[in-house]
């Protein structure tokens, strides 16, 4: 098998990445635990192998996009992980959103074998991954970033934020801004409905003003349509909010808006909506009653 880009984690985001990589002429060797995800990726043109270690045997540039910190640990340092098979000079690019402490620990373990690690969490969702328009915030050495820049810039806007861990810290800032905004947009929709405003006109009306946001433009129309098909799962948003809460505790930060959003997503997941899109948070807010 010729040298290829390795990809571990072929879910919603991973599939978007792989579509983009294949579309830009790259050969992709991939792995996922889920047979359904493997089949879907194979249909996209991904060549499948049987483990994360097998991916490492076929590629010296390995991308990760998995859902939890434990999953990152498993695919990097587990018995059949990257660390068991990767050769010196390999670069691992982690597009997942995970704990900063674990990110640094894994980077140190890989560095002992001459393997570079870049934490490069992203924002934009599967459509942006497929279109190559993601926001990519990266932590790692200047040398490693330079080596992967042509690949990563085919996926979106790459910003080198600092040493390993800086990418994940920046993603926490993104999530504080973005995920609380999901809740605010839901409240705004209910307010518009209560006063009989045509909510579908709000994104255009507010576009030039300070109340505008990417979340407003992308999510309000879907809330109105009750389009809860997942582009990103509610459970993943809750996971990120819990990461935010823990990061805040470590530095004794007051984050009351994040705390409220976390409570709402805990409620949403507890009500059985974990597999819906995160915009389903609007379901927690009762629709206004008609006024006389």
N, C-alpha and C positions, 0 to 999 in steps of 0.2 A: 504493500500500500504506500503510495507516495505521501510526502509530507503534506499535512493538512492542518487546518484550524480545528482544535479540539473543542467540543462543547458538552458540558455536563449540566443537565437540567433542561428538559425539553417541554416544559409546561407552557402556559400562555405567553409569558415573556420570552422563554427560551425559543419557542417556535417563531416568534417575531424576529428575534436575532438571527436565527438560522435562515429564515426566508431572505433576509437582507444579505447575509453572507453568501448564500447561493446565488442570489440575483446579481451580486457584484463579482461573480466569477470565481469564488473561492470554494475549494473542496472542504467539506465539513465532516468530521468523524464525531459521532455523538453517543451519549449514554444517558439513560434515565431508568429509575427503578420501575416505573409504571409501564406495563406492556402497551397500553393504549397510547400513551405519549410517544413511545418508541415507534409504533406503527404510523402515527401521524407525521412524525419527523422523517421517517423513511419515505413517505409519500412526497415530502418536500425536496427530496434529493440528498438527505443526510445518510451517510454510511454508518451503520450501527455496529457497536462493539459491546462486549458483555460486562464491562465494569469501568469505573473511573481509572483504574490502573491501566486498562487496555487503551483508553484514550491517551494516557500519558506515554504509552509505548509508541504511539503513532503520530504524536504531535509535540512540538517544542513551544507552542503557543496555545495555552489551554484556558478556555473561558468557563466560568461557573455562573449559573443563575438558578439558585435553589431557594427554598422558601424560609428556612430557619437557620439559626446559628448552629444547631446540632447537625443539620444536614451538611453545612459547609465543613464542619469538623470531620464528619464521616467521609466525605468524598476527598478531602485533602489528606487526613491523617489516619483514616481507618485501615483495616487489614487489606482491603482492595482499593485503597485510595491512591491519589496522585503521588504522594510522598514515597510510596512503596515502589514505584516504577519510573518516575521521571528522571531524566538525565541532567547533568550539570548544564547550565545555560538555558534551561527551560524557563518560561515566564508564565505565571498563573495570574489571570485577570479575573477578579471576583466582582461580578455585577450585582450580587445579592445585597440585601440590606441586613446587616448583622451587628453583633456586639463588638465594640471597639477593642476591648481587652482580648477577645478571642482572635480577632483579626491580627493583632500584633503578635500574639503567641504563635499562630500558624505561620506568619511571615518569618519569625525567628527560626522556627523549625525547618522551614524550607531553605532559608539562607544557609544553614549548616551544610546543606547538600549542593550549594551553589545555584539554587533556584530562586528567582526573583518573584515577589508577590506584589500585586497592585490591587488595592481596594478601589473599585470604580463603580459605586452604586449609581443608579440612573433614575431619571424622572421623565415621564411622558407616556408610559404604558405601551402595550403591545403594538398599537398602530404606529406610534413613533419609532419603535424598534424596527418594524418592517419598512418604514419610510426612510430610516436613517436620520431622524431628526431628534433623537434623544438629547437630554441634558445629562452629561456624564462628568461626575466630579471625582477626581482620582487622587489617591495617596500612594506614594512610592518614590523610589530614587529617580533622579533626572535621567539616568541612563536607561532604566527600564521603561520609563514613559516614552522616551525618544524611540526606543525599539518597537513599541506597540502602536505608536501614534498613527501610522498609515492605516492599520487595521481598525483601530478604535474610531478614528475620524470618519470612516465609512459608515459608522453607526450613529454619529451625532456630534454635538459640540463637546469636545474634551477640554476640561480645565484642570490643570495640575494644581491641587490645593496645598500640597506639602508632603511630609513623610507619610509612611504607612499609618493608617488610622484617620488621616485628615479627610479622606473621601467619605468615610462613614460619618464623621462629625458633621460634615457639610450636608449630608443626606438627612441627618437629624434636624438640621435647620429647615431644610426643604419640607420635611414632613410636618414640623410644627406649623409652618405657614400654610401648607396645602390641606392637611387633614382637618384642621380646625375650620378651614374655609368650606369644606364639604358641609359641615354642620350649619354654618352661617348662611350658605346659599339655600339650604333646606328651610331655614327660618324665613329667609326673604321670600321664598316661594309662597309659604303659608300666609305671610303678611299681604302679599299682592292679591292672593285669592280672597282673603277676608275683605278687601276693599274693592273687589270686582275689577281689578286691573287685569288686562290681558297679559299674563306672565310671559307669553312667547315673545312679546315685544321688548322685554326688559334687557336682554343681552345687547341688542342694537342701541337701545336708548342710553345705556350706561357705558357703552364702549369708549367714548372719549373722556370719561370722567375718572376720578380716583377710585370709585367703587368697582371699576372693572377688574377682572382677573381672568387668567386662563381657566380656572375652575368654573367661574361663572359662565364663560362662553361655552365650555365643553359639557358641563354637567347639568346646568339648569334645563336645557331642552330635553335631556334624557329623563330628568326627574318629572317634568311635566308629562312626558309620554309613558312614565312608569316603566322605562326600559332598564330593567335590572339584570340583564344578561351580563355575566362578569367579564369586564376588561381587567379588573383586579378584584380579588375576593375581599369581602368584609373581614374575614378572619385574618387576612394578611395585613389589612389596615390596623386591626386591633393589635396584632403582633408588633407593628412598628410603633404604635402609640405606647405600648408597654415598654418597648426599648427607650422611647423618649422619657417616660416617667422614671425609669431606672437611671438614665443618664443625668436627669435633673437632680435626683436624690444624691448622686455621687458628689455633686458640687453645691448641694443645698440651694438649688435654684427654685424660685417661685414661678410656677407655670400653670396658673389657674385655668386658662383656656384649654391647654392640653389635657389637664385633669378632667375637665367637663367633657371634652370630646372622647376621652378614654371611657368614661362612664357610659356615654351614649352607645359606643360601639360594643362595650361589654353587654349592654342590654340587648342590642341588635343580635349579637351572636347567641346570647342566652335564649332568645325567642326563636331560634332555629334558622336564622337567616345567614349563616356563615358563608354559604356558597353563592350568595347573591353579590352583585357589584356593590362597592362601598357606598354608592349614592343611595342605596336602599335605606340609609339612615333617615331619609325623609319619612319612612313608614312609621317612625317613632312619634312623629308630630301629627296630632289629629288634624284632619281637614276642618277648616272653619265652617261653622254652621251658617246657613243663609240668614241674613238679617231681614227684619220686617220692612 
